[in-house]
């Protein structure tokens, strides 16, 4: 599979604006900053002197109970498990976990699945080699031990999952590997090749197929997939981190429930970053959270990040539409959710949408100078962002996005 060679490097100028009309096809986008909205911020997990990072979340069917898991360490370490019963306003103490969870080697990820008979379960994956999985069938009250799903491994496993339409109990998951963990005793090749991989389940997530490669490249390093289904249900989009930092994030599409995928193309710089996680709001707009990082970012001596976008190095978000994803247009808003104080070390986000339209976002970061990272929760609605946008600064983009969208 070949890759587009164009690169979208926007020239960015922040200009003051009062109440300019928002248009997805314009050469500017509103920058909304929630970093000083302390009343929105809820502590999820903190331990003095201990790195806590990389959470994922799962919203239960009651529309208010949220589970989260996170590693004690940078992408690895024993798994911390917590619960909120009120939509993220408060969080439990650490909950007991099976012994094997302390042996986790990677970022744990949660996925809600249902089998063909209607049995609901939540599965948790832990990656590297071999990928292991734990299961709960009582909404997280009790969990199984971590067990291998096969003789294969990967990084950030599983990055995302999707139910196959009109096939109850059928799911697929996407993840990536750089040669080190897919097979036993693996190693990076020279040049380094990143593979995006897909594995399938036909029994409601209990067993998984050997993975197939859906794209690979040594030129751009696509990884950490985040999947979104189109509003009409007919198309899937996967947003991808570009780890070589040569180009913007990328996107691929499938029109046949993941059987085949389009060639990757770049996203606008407004959506460029790592570990995209998104949900639709009540009015059909998308909110996508991610780590703000793009080509040209530089870490300053203070630990802060400078770059072509004002959300560089921070917990970031984007508001736009499905059409923006398809057409490659910049979207409506970019958002800084919280200000990360040290480089780019932040934001593997959980994103949930409550029945009343409130987004509940959870992630880690260096929120306090000189401290190890910890996990916070921030809540908001799209209506609140709309109100803030009336007085928001504008990020003026170059016309390069028009070339990207034309591709």
GIJOKA-V103855 format. One record per helix or strand of 3 or more residues. SS is the DSSP state (H for helix, E for strand). FROM is the first residue (numbers start at 1). TO is the last residue. If there is no record, write none. Layout:
# GIJOKA-V103855
ss=SS from=FROM to=TO
ss=SS from=FROM to=TO
This chain:
# GIJOKA-V103855
ss=E from=13 to=15
ss=E from=28 to=33
ss=H from=38 to=40
ss=E from=41 to=45
ss=E from=53 to=59
ss=E from=66 to=71
ss=E from=79 to=84
ss=H from=99 to=103
ss=E from=109 to=114
ss=E from=120 to=126
ss=E from=132 to=136
ss=E from=154 to=163
ss=E from=171 to=177
ss=E from=194 to=201
ss=E from=212 to=217
ss=E from=222 to=229
ss=E from=236 to=242
ss=E from=250 to=254
ss=H from=269 to=271
ss=E from=273 to=280
ss=E from=286 to=292
ss=E from=315 to=320
ss=H from=322 to=327
ss=E from=333 to=338
ss=E from=350 to=353
ss=E from=359 to=365
ss=E from=374 to=380
ss=H from=382 to=389
ss=E from=393 to=396
ss=H from=400 to=406
